[in-house]
């Protein structure tokens, strides 16, 4: 299939060369006809010549327009189309010679060039058929002229020529037979030499293709070639193992449901960029039913910079993903150890406070009876207990991240719910809220509760960073293949040194902060396949950007 695609591309390129050459011939025909009729007065009956030129131009325009259709056809069809073009050229050339002197015309030798063109463009058997067709037309030309079936004009330069006082007789049997056999033998000999040379060139090309195919076939990575019509024309044996598919995928479109999950859902967008020359390579990690694939896409262009196809290499990284998960698990265990020490430290102070206040409360109640001070101490105990509970919950959530339950969810609806929930606090703080939600934002597979908690944490941080009468902006938009959420505040900002650490576990700039809020937020967003980043100008503003890929959003679920 790949060889056929290459041969088809080369043949279409040669057909285009033939079309360009035909434009020069058409122009030359009109110029020559005008010169020999008006300047030299060699030909007087020029109407048929102009009509042939017009037919040749119109047919050539049709061939040029139809050239785009050939891209979608198979090699055999393109061969037949090339043969039809050559046959039409031969027929029009025969008519042209006939109405411009016949065998008297020295350009009759151009029958030979038509046969050579056929030998270059077509396979050997078709080249000989074209040669036979050429000989048939030549015989028809000579017969029509010999028997004067159709009106025929002589070239004046020869009609005025006399030999030994008698008019030269162009209709002699010996001359006609000599012309026919000379041209016929020359045409067949030329076709033989041309096809022999082309066979050697094709064999050399096939040898190179065999070396390339052998190399590709034995590569450890799966290789697929996608032609300019988005169809698979070649794949190696590794693909059968990597994708679990037989080679019957050859000839199928990349949009076919059997192979689309393996070539990647947005591959059409990638190829569009390749066609426009915006990019020449791209990478993508794909989650399939059987594991993970890492695909690399590289555009292929010809010498003129025209897009020819895409080479896709696909590597099974399922085992690597398992090792990564094991490594993350080991890192989580190390984090838990660090977290345990932090928990012990954080719990110690609240417990001491609880114990002390409990003793004081006991003494106060027993010695003096109920007093206002007793109520204050009870409230203090409750606050410390709540704080202790909050810390414990955050630590437990970070250590044992819940299994996500994604469902199609509108991110706009989540943000609107949060702003309604926080409306009282926003009003109390005097914050000016500006919301801008794009209408074209699609639904995403999200765990609503986890995502809501993540964005609530971001908004809380923004509130804490702003003084009275601050400004908060929330916006969403959908561009490319990503849903992007931006949250901006006019708070105190974050210095460059601290912004690099804000997502690190246990890092906090607050006196009573656990340092797990933004770490949990980042983990939640990444588990949904998204990304979070933060930009800040110290003393001016902070902007948090969250993006989720559309279509390729992958949610990690424990095995």
Secondary structure, DSSP 8 states (H G I E B T S, - for coil): -HHHHHHHHHHHHHHHHHHHHHHHHHHHHHHHHHIIIIIS------HHHHHHHHHHHHHHHHHHHHHHHHTTS-HHHHHHHHHHHHHHHHHHHHHHHHTTTGGG-GGGGGHHHHHHHHHHHS-HHHHHHHHHHHHHHHHHHHHHHHHT-S-----HHHHT-EETTEE--TT-HHHHHHHHHHHHHHHHHHHHHHHHHHHHHHHHHHHHHHHHHHHHHT-SSEEEEEETTSBEEEE-HHHHHHH---GGGTT-BTTSTTTHHHH-TTHHHHHHHHHHTS-SEEEEEEEETTEEEEEEEEEEE-TT--EEEEEEEEEE-HHHHHHHHHHHHHHHHHHHHHHHHHHHHHHHHHHHHHHHHHHHHHHHHHHH-S-HHHHHHHHHHHHHHHHHHHHHHHHHHHHS------EEE-HHHHHHHHHHHTHHHHHHHT-EEEEEE-TT---EEE-HHHHHHHHHHHHHHHHHH--TT-EEEEEEEEETTEEEEEEEE-S----HHHHTTTTSTT--SSTT--S-HHHHHHHHHHHTT-EEEEEEETTTEEEEEEEEESSS-------
